[in-house]
Amino acid sequence: MNQLNARILVVEDEPKVASFLKRGLEENGYACQIAYDGLMGRKMFDAGKYDLIILDINLPYKNGIELCKEIRHNNQKIPVIMLTALGTTEDKLIGFDSGADDYILKPFEFRELLARIRSLLKRISIAETGEDILSFLDLIVNLNTYEVTR
């Protein structure tokens, strides 16, 4: 998977936050789609092929915890980042127990979100190849044989 073409589903009910995320992700080379509630997020997840999911917890119709559990039931590998204002230790534990790979509190630094997205996508990319091969544009690095090709 080329990280720069990664498809990200953002499930966020606050229009300003959703718009900010979409604009920022697209400016950084990601394809981004927005769902404004948990039910629409589930429908979009079922209908599309995404490389990463960003979920708020407080969503209309179906909260992010329930949606994360449903996503995990159908796909164990897709990275899920909880992006929420709920910041107690208990909230975080519930988020991780529901299947989230990462948990970021609002307000957040966008550069940090991008770094976490890159990290999760890199792990998935390495796992999918079956061997430790990293690629960026035309640069390929095999971590097993220490070969680098362009």
C-alpha positions, 0 to 999 in steps of 0.5 A: 500500500502506498501511504500517500494514496491511503484512503481514510474514513473520518467519522466525526459529527462536528462539521468544523472539525470534520472539514478541518480534518478532510482539508488537512488530510487531503493536503497531505496526500490522503484520500478522505471521506467523512461520515457525520454519524455512527450509522453512516460511518458503518454504511460507508465502512461496509461499502468502501475500502479504507486503509485507516479509520478516525472515529469520534466517540460521541456520535449520533445514532451509534457511538464510536465505541460501538462502531469500533467494535463492529469494525473490529468484528469485520476487520481485525487489521484496519487501523482505528484512531479514536479522536475524542474529547473524552480524556479520563483513563477509563475513557481511554481504556474503554476505547482501547478495549473496543479495538482502537489502535490509538487514542488522541484527545481533542484539542489535538496537534494536527502534525501529531495526528499525521505522525500517528497515521503514518506510523499505523499505515507503515505497520500495516504495509509491513505486515501485508508484504509478509516481509519487511519491505518499505517503499516510498515512491520508487525507493524500496528498502528490504529490511531482511536483506538490507537491499535498497533499490530505486 
